[in-house]
Amino acid sequence: MSMLNDSRPSLQLNNVTVNANQHVRVLGVYLSSDLSLDKHVCSVSATCFYHLRQLRRIRWSLDADSVATLVHAFATSHVDYCNAILAAAPKTTTDRLQQVLNAAARVVSDPKKFDQGLSRLMHQELHWLDIPEQVNYKLGVLTHRCHCLLGKAPVYLSNCCIPVSQVATRRHLRSTARHQLTVPRHRLSTYGRRAFAVTGLTMFYTLPDDLRDPAVSTSTFGQSLKTHLFSAYQLI
């Protein structure tokens, strides 16, 4: 339920009254009073589709490398920006951004390649992950930095990554040798499970044991994680 009802609380600072707003923009991300991402997704989609329409008009006057660069600058980079907030988001939300990626693929690639299918084009030709896998990739890299690179990540995030080996009551478990992290309990499935302390560590928990090894470098982890996520498409 929205925290801002019809009365909308206000803050009085000297002679200035600051009224609450239904949506606020923080670092380019729209946050709503009910913590939904509809406003943010609508804004990103509208911006990307506008630029894609403009690029489509001049598509055939540009070479392939230039088109790919422009599409990344004006579309896919916006979709990728702060996409970790989409963790555990409803499929209806991620599908709207997936439509942006589909449209971007059509601008970048030769339409004749679509005879093989859009999914094949995006995964094998362009090497693009779908939105849910992009979110998991971002969460995996962020969790790896917090867990393995001490001092290289914000403290408030690193404090969420507690190895099982550091929990006195769980040191004797097999998960200690598998480099697993402690996933905290949460009360609300709609909000609590979307927190980084839950969704980030849960995603990290599903990775193979060799990827969770703290000795793995960041570059190696990123490449291996992307390979792991792409392997799911080959099974479909």
KOLMI-434989 format. One record per residue (C-alpha): residue number from 1; x, y, z; residue in one letter. Coordinates in Angstrom, 3 decimals. Layout:
BEGIN
NUM, X, Y, Z, a;
...
END
This chain:
BEGIN
1, 0.000, 0.000, 0.000, m;
2, 1.260, 3.470, -0.791, s;
3, 2.889, 5.307, 2.080, m;
4, 1.547, 8.561, 0.671, l;
5, -2.209, 8.666, 1.015, n;
6, -4.531, 11.412, -0.098, d;
7, -3.564, 13.613, 2.826, s;
8, 0.112, 13.570, 1.794, r;
9, 2.214, 14.564, 4.812, p;
10, 4.242, 17.755, 4.593, s;
11, 7.376, 19.086, 6.268, l;
12, 7.582, 22.606, 7.640, q;
13, 11.014, 24.244, 7.440, l;
14, 10.878, 27.775, 8.848, n;
15, 8.413, 29.512, 6.540, n;
16, 8.681, 26.947, 3.761, v;
17, 6.317, 23.996, 3.424, t;
18, 7.763, 20.957, 1.684, v;
19, 5.009, 18.708, 0.340, n;
20, 5.484, 15.003, -0.286, a;
21, 5.579, 13.819, -3.887, n;
22, 4.312, 10.578, -5.335, q;
23, 7.525, 10.074, -7.326, h;
24, 11.081, 11.281, -6.747, v;
25, 14.102, 11.000, -9.002, r;
26, 17.357, 9.887, -7.382, v;
27, 20.463, 9.535, -9.563, l;
28, 18.284, 9.150, -12.634, g;
29, 16.026, 6.491, -11.085, v;
30, 12.353, 7.192, -10.345, y;
31, 11.268, 5.897, -6.944, l;
32, 7.559, 5.732, -6.167, s;
33, 5.902, 5.908, -2.781, s;
34, 4.789, 2.280, -3.081, d;
35, 8.309, 1.204, -4.187, l;
36, 7.007, 0.100, -7.571, s;
37, 9.182, 0.632, -10.639, l;
38, 6.406, 1.471, -13.118, d;
39, 7.340, 5.145, -13.356, k;
40, 11.027, 4.375, -13.856, h;
41, 10.386, 1.697, -16.484, v;
42, 7.975, 3.955, -18.368, c;
43, 10.541, 6.758, -18.417, s;
44, 13.374, 4.508, -19.624, v;
45, 11.180, 2.871, -22.273, s;
46, 9.901, 6.174, -23.633, a;
47, 13.407, 7.644, -23.861, t;
48, 14.869, 4.574, -25.569, c;
49, 12.035, 4.168, -28.073, f;
50, 12.304, 7.840, -29.038, y;
51, 16.001, 7.507, -29.851, h;
52, 15.504, 4.188, -31.641, l;
53, 12.888, 5.752, -33.905, r;
54, 15.327, 8.526, -34.802, q;
55, 18.128, 6.039, -35.468, l;
56, 15.886, 3.890, -37.641, r;
57, 15.413, 6.822, -40.000, r;
58, 19.140, 7.100, -40.699, i;
59, 19.978, 3.421, -40.262, r;
60, 20.939, 2.731, -43.871, w;
61, 23.271, 5.721, -44.100, s;
62, 25.499, 4.364, -41.325, l;
63, 27.865, 1.415, -41.153, d;
64, 27.212, -1.459, -38.757, a;
65, 29.771, -0.379, -36.136, d;
66, 28.380, 3.162, -35.994, s;
67, 24.825, 1.900, -35.590, v;
68, 25.857, -0.456, -32.783, a;
69, 27.677, 2.371, -30.990, t;
70, 24.718, 4.734, -31.265, l;
71, 22.213, 2.101, -30.142, v;
72, 24.338, 1.360, -27.091, h;
73, 24.757, 5.054, -26.280, a;
74, 21.082, 5.979, -26.627, f;
75, 19.224, 2.766, -25.727, a;
76, 20.891, -0.279, -24.213, t;
77, 23.032, 1.759, -21.819, s;
78, 19.850, 3.300, -20.371, h;
79, 18.330, -0.142, -19.896, v;
80, 21.485, -1.384, -18.172, d;
81, 21.821, 1.644, -15.880, y;
82, 20.942, 0.779, -12.243, c;
83, 19.137, -2.343, -13.438, n;
84, 19.938, -4.123, -10.149, a;
85, 16.844, -2.444, -8.701, i;
86, 14.803, -4.731, -10.969, l;
87, 15.771, -7.759, -8.891, a;
88, 12.692, -9.880, -8.128, a;
89, 10.543, -7.420, -10.099, a;
90, 7.333, -8.737, -11.702, p;
91, 7.675, -10.207, -15.191, k;
92, 5.282, -7.574, -16.507, t;
93, 7.867, -4.956, -15.508, t;
94, 10.916, -6.628, -17.040, t;
95, 8.986, -7.493, -20.209, d;
96, 8.577, -3.804, -21.001, r;
97, 12.339, -3.326, -20.967, l;
98, 12.777, -6.534, -22.936, q;
99, 10.693, -4.926, -25.673, q;
100, 13.262, -2.115, -25.766, v;
101, 16.077, -4.638, -26.268, l;
102, 14.104, -6.385, -28.999, n;
103, 13.594, -3.101, -30.823, a;
104, 17.290, -2.224, -30.407, a;
105, 18.270, -5.590, -31.918, a;
106, 16.107, -4.866, -34.960, r;
107, 17.885, -1.542, -35.492, v;
108, 21.380, -2.993, -35.107, v;
109, 20.947, -6.126, -37.210, s;
110, 20.048, -6.859, -40.786, d;
111, 16.319, -7.706, -40.921, p;
112, 17.139, -10.793, -42.992, k;
113, 18.738, -12.357, -39.926, k;
114, 15.362, -12.364, -38.220, f;
115, 14.484, -15.382, -40.326, d;
116, 16.433, -17.380, -37.745, q;
117, 14.428, -15.956, -34.852, g;
118, 14.856, -12.946, -32.587, l;
119, 16.073, -15.003, -29.632, s;
120, 18.823, -16.658, -31.675, r;
121, 19.865, -13.282, -33.048, l;
122, 20.146, -11.612, -29.666, m;
123, 21.903, -14.479, -27.887, h;
124, 24.211, -15.842, -30.588, q;
125, 24.776, -12.937, -32.966, e;
126, 24.690, -9.907, -30.653, l;
127, 25.612, -11.761, -27.435, h;
128, 22.978, -9.879, -25.450, w;
129, 21.467, -11.276, -22.293, l;
130, 17.742, -10.936, -21.669, d;
131, 16.647, -8.501, -18.967, i;
132, 16.302, -11.049, -16.098, p;
133, 19.781, -12.432, -16.861, e;
134, 21.226, -8.910, -17.111, q;
135, 19.881, -8.199, -13.641, v;
136, 21.356, -11.449, -12.315, n;
137, 24.691, -10.582, -13.918, y;
138, 24.744, -7.203, -12.198, k;
139, 23.789, -8.750, -8.861, l;
140, 26.432, -11.461, -9.225, g;
141, 29.242, -9.017, -9.996, v;
142, 28.166, -6.693, -7.189, l;
143, 27.990, -9.544, -4.669, t;
144, 31.391, -10.839, -5.784, h;
145, 32.932, -7.412, -5.232, r;
146, 31.393, -7.147, -1.781, c;
147, 32.358, -10.684, -0.786, h;
148, 35.809, -11.100, -2.335, c;
149, 37.271, -7.613, -2.801, l;
150, 37.471, -6.182, 0.689, l;
151, 37.595, -2.394, 0.662, g;
152, 36.514, -2.215, -3.016, k;
153, 32.774, -1.995, -2.333, a;
154, 30.587, 0.221, -0.124, p;
155, 30.688, -0.855, 3.501, v;
156, 26.893, -0.925, 3.825, y;
157, 26.780, -3.526, 1.048, l;
158, 29.829, -5.501, 2.157, s;
159, 28.286, -5.890, 5.606, n;
160, 25.415, -7.811, 3.996, c;
161, 27.768, -10.490, 2.671, c;
162, 28.465, -12.700, 5.693, i;
163, 30.118, -16.055, 4.873, p;
164, 28.607, -19.126, 6.488, v;
165, 32.036, -19.857, 7.962, s;
166, 31.718, -16.750, 10.158, q;
167, 28.447, -17.876, 11.736, v;
168, 29.260, -19.849, 14.883, a;
169, 26.228, -22.125, 14.682, t;
170, 26.869, -23.057, 11.039, r;
171, 30.641, -23.525, 10.837, r;
172, 30.290, -27.300, 10.854, h;
173, 28.034, -27.363, 7.766, l;
174, 29.218, -28.411, 4.315, r;
175, 28.217, -25.009, 2.952, s;
176, 31.258, -23.580, 4.761, t;
177, 33.617, -25.235, 2.269, a;
178, 31.403, -24.210, -0.675, r;
179, 31.926, -20.476, -0.078, h;
180, 28.267, -19.818, 0.559, q;
181, 26.886, -16.656, 2.135, l;
182, 24.242, -16.307, 4.815, t;
183, 20.898, -15.217, 3.374, v;
184, 18.894, -13.308, 6.012, p;
185, 15.246, -13.968, 6.661, r;
186, 12.685, -11.538, 5.304, h;
187, 9.066, -10.941, 6.154, r;
188, 7.477, -9.451, 3.037, l;
189, 7.800, -11.313, -0.261, s;
190, 6.884, -8.160, -2.192, t;
191, 9.497, -5.869, -0.640, y;
192, 11.800, -7.805, 1.697, g;
193, 12.957, -10.305, -0.915, r;
194, 13.875, -7.473, -3.298, r;
195, 16.543, -6.127, -0.942, a;
196, 20.155, -6.681, -2.001, f;
197, 20.868, -8.578, 1.223, a;
198, 18.328, -11.187, 0.102, v;
199, 18.128, -11.240, -3.677, t;
200, 21.840, -10.631, -4.286, g;
201, 22.965, -13.374, -1.918, l;
202, 20.256, -15.740, -3.143, t;
203, 21.452, -15.324, -6.714, m;
204, 25.070, -15.856, -5.609, f;
205, 23.970, -19.017, -3.803, y;
206, 22.755, -20.567, -7.082, t;
207, 26.121, -20.209, -8.835, l;
208, 28.535, -23.133, -9.246, p;
209, 31.025, -23.639, -6.414, d;
210, 34.025, -22.636, -8.520, d;
211, 32.455, -19.242, -9.272, l;
212, 31.859, -18.507, -5.582, r;
213, 35.530, -19.049, -4.762, d;
214, 36.951, -15.767, -3.335, p;
215, 40.221, -16.449, -5.177, a;
216, 38.527, -15.849, -8.555, v;
217, 39.441, -12.451, -9.999, s;
218, 36.778, -9.938, -10.972, t;
219, 37.487, -10.199, -14.701, s;
220, 37.452, -14.002, -14.643, t;
221, 34.293, -14.016, -12.559, f;
222, 32.503, -11.671, -14.968, g;
223, 33.401, -13.765, -18.018, q;
224, 32.519, -17.053, -16.331, s;
225, 29.243, -15.678, -14.999, l;
226, 28.178, -14.476, -18.428, k;
227, 29.030, -17.878, -19.903, t;
228, 27.016, -19.527, -17.148, h;
229, 23.987, -17.332, -17.832, l;
230, 24.189, -17.900, -21.601, f;
231, 24.276, -21.659, -21.065, s;
232, 20.648, -21.499, -19.881, a;
233, 19.545, -20.417, -23.377, y;
234, 21.127, -23.484, -24.952, q;
235, 18.974, -25.714, -22.768, l;
236, 15.717, -24.155, -23.945, i;
END
